[in-house]
């Protein structure tokens, strides 16, 4: 009798210890799962944050590189650049900060009709090409107060294949042509130029510079 009671007590005690042990492991596993989830969530948040930062950096980089062939300046958007220029003696050099933008582009038959109206001797663009009349505005923000900065319209055209389009023919405008003026800081200039390019081609207008890299402008909306 006493032996049976002692045996039951021992069995009950063993089961209690076993259950307690199992209960303890279950809580530990639950805590471990929670910790792992928290770590994963934190990692995902960090990754998202890094992705957003990288996206913003890429966006800023793209904006800062506007005017490149891969990211030409849209019509109506200004490009500000610096350029070294010289006085009449060519001994002293000065730095100009100039802002330029295309304000309007007329292409194709409409452009040719304008050219014919302004000068009856203007001819059609070469075969496969079309005329464009490009309106520009510029302002000199800084430079020498006594030595003028000369605005010279050195422009070329690059088509969508990456080839420069030789300008063997020229269209003549009846006044209001861009460039060929001297400016001091605060001075402005506006006017038009004519170029031709392949019909309906997303060609680019290039402001040539001494280094040869150029500044690129889009010629279509």
C-alpha positions in Angstrom: 0.0 0.0 0.0 2.6 2.5 1.0 4.8 1.3 -1.8 2.0 2.0 -4.3 1.5 5.5 -2.9 5.3 6.2 -3.1 5.4 4.9 -6.7 2.5 7.1 -7.7 4.1 10.1 -6.1 7.4 9.4 -8.0 5.5 9.0 -11.3 3.5 12.2 -10.8 6.7 14.1 -9.9 8.5 12.9 -13.1 5.5 13.9 -15.3 5.5 17.4 -13.7 9.2 17.9 -14.4 8.8 16.6 -18.0 5.8 18.9 -18.7 7.6 21.9 -17.2 10.6 21.1 -19.5 8.4 20.9 -22.6 6.6 24.1 -21.6 9.9 25.9 -21.2 11.1 24.8 -24.7 7.9 26.0 -26.3 8.3 29.5 -25.0 12.0 29.6 -26.0 11.1 28.5 -29.5 8.4 31.1 -29.7 10.9 33.8 -28.5 13.4 32.6 -31.1 10.8 32.8 -33.9 9.9 36.3 -32.8 13.5 37.4 -32.7 14.2 36.0 -36.2 11.1 37.8 -37.5 12.3 41.0 -36.0 15.7 40.6 -37.5 14.3 39.8 -40.9 11.9 42.8 -40.7 14.8 45.1 -39.7 16.9 43.8 -42.6 14.1 44.4 -45.0 13.5 47.9 -43.7 17.2 48.6 -44.0 17.3 47.2 -47.5 14.3 49.4 -48.5 16.0 52.4 -47.0 19.2 51.7 -48.9 17.2 51.2 -52.1 15.4 54.6 -51.6 18.7 56.3 -50.9 20.3 54.8 -54.0 17.2 55.8 -56.1 17.5 59.4 -54.9 21.2 59.5 -55.6 20.6 58.2 -59.1 17.9 60.8 -59.6 20.2 63.6 -58.4 23.0 62.3 -60.6 20.7 62.3 -63.6 19.6 65.8 -62.9 23.2 67.0 -62.4 24.2 65.5 -65.7 21.5 67.1 -67.8 22.9 68.4 -71.1 24.7 65.1 -71.8 23.9 63.2 -75.0 22.2 60.5 -72.8 20.1 63.2 -71.0 19.7 66.2 -73.3 18.1 69.4 -72.0 14.4 69.5 -72.9 12.9 72.4 -74.7 12.3 75.2 -72.2 14.8 74.0 -69.7 18.0 76.0 -69.1 21.5 74.9 -69.0 24.1 77.0 -67.1 27.7 76.5 -68.0 31.1 78.3 -67.5 33.4 79.1 -70.3 36.8 80.8 -70.5 37.2 83.7 -72.8 39.8 86.3 -73.7 40.1 90.0 -74.4 41.3 91.6 -77.6 44.9 91.2 -76.5 44.5 87.4 -75.9 46.8 87.7 -72.9 44.3 87.6 -70.0 41.6 85.0 -69.6 38.2 85.5 -67.9 35.5 83.1 -66.8 31.9 83.5 -68.0 28.8 81.9 -66.5 26.2 81.7 -69.2 22.6 80.3 -69.1 21.0 79.0 -72.3 17.8 77.4 -73.3 15.8 76.5 -76.4 12.4 78.2 -76.2 10.8 76.8 -79.4 11.4 74.5 -82.4 9.6 74.5 -85.7 10.4 71.6 -88.1 9.5 70.2 -91.4 7.2 71.9 -93.9 6.2 74.6 -91.5 9.9 75.6 -91.0 10.5 75.6 -94.8 7.5 77.8 -95.4 8.9 80.3 -92.9 12.3 80.2 -94.6 10.7 80.8 -98.0 8.6 83.7 -96.7 11.7 85.3 -95.2 14.0 84.7 -98.1 12.7 83.4 -101.5 16.1 82.0 -102.3 16.1 79.5 -99.5 15.9 75.9 -100.9 14.5 72.7 -99.6 16.6 70.6 -97.2 18.6 67.8 -98.8 16.8 64.6 -99.6 15.7 62.7 -96.5 16.3 65.8 -94.4 14.0 68.6 -93.0 14.6 72.1 -91.9 14.3 73.2 -88.2 14.1 76.8 -86.9 15.3 76.8 -83.3 14.7 79.8 -81.0 17.1 80.4 -78.1 17.5 82.7 -75.2 20.6 83.3 -73.2 21.8 85.4 -70.3 25.3 86.2 -69.0 25.3 85.8 -65.2 28.9 86.7 -64.6 32.0 87.7 -66.4 34.4 90.7 -66.6 32.8 94.1 -66.2 35.1 95.7 -68.7 35.8 92.9 -71.2 32.8 91.7 -73.2 31.8 88.1 -73.7 31.1 87.3 -77.3 28.1 85.0 -78.0 29.0 83.0 -81.1 26.4 80.4 -82.4 28.7 77.4 -82.8 26.0 74.7 -83.0 26.0 71.3 -84.7 23.4 68.5 -85.1 23.8 64.8 -84.0 21.1 62.4 -85.2 19.7 59.4 -83.4 22.4 57.0 -84.8 25.1 59.1 -83.1 26.3 60.7 -86.4 26.9 64.4 -86.9 24.7 65.8 -89.7 26.9 67.9 -92.0 25.3 71.2 -92.8 26.3 71.7 -96.4 23.3 74.0 -97.1 22.1 76.9 -95.1 18.8 78.6 -94.5 18.8 82.4 -94.3 16.6 84.2 -91.8 15.3 87.7 -92.3 16.7 89.1 -89.0 16.4 88.0 -85.4 19.3 85.6 -85.7 20.9 84.2 -82.5 24.4 85.3 -81.4 27.0 87.6 -82.9 26.7 90.0 -80.0 28.9 91.1 -77.0 27.5 90.9 -73.5 28.5 92.2 -70.1 27.2 90.5 -66.9 23.4 90.8 -66.8 23.1 91.1 -70.6 20.7 88.9 -72.5 20.4 87.6 -76.0 17.7 85.9 -78.0 17.2 84.8 -81.6 16.9 81.9 -84.1 19.2 79.5 -85.9 18.4 77.1 -88.8 19.6 73.6 -89.1 18.5 70.5 -91.0 18.3 66.9 -89.8 16.7 63.5 -90.8 12.9 63.7 -91.2 11.1 63.0 -87.9 14.4 61.9 -86.3 14.9 62.7 -82.6 18.1 64.6 -83.4 19.9 66.7 -80.9 21.3 70.3 -81.1 24.8 70.5 -79.8 26.5 73.6 -78.4 30.1 72.9 -79.3 32.9 73.9 -77.0 36.6 73.9 -77.1 36.9 70.6 -75.2 34.7 68.9 -77.8 32.3 67.4 -75.3 29.5 69.8 -76.1 26.1 70.5 -74.4 23.1 68.6 -75.9 19.6 69.9 -76.3 16.5 68.0 -77.4 14.7 69.3 -80.5 11.3 67.8 -79.9 8.6 67.9 -77.2 
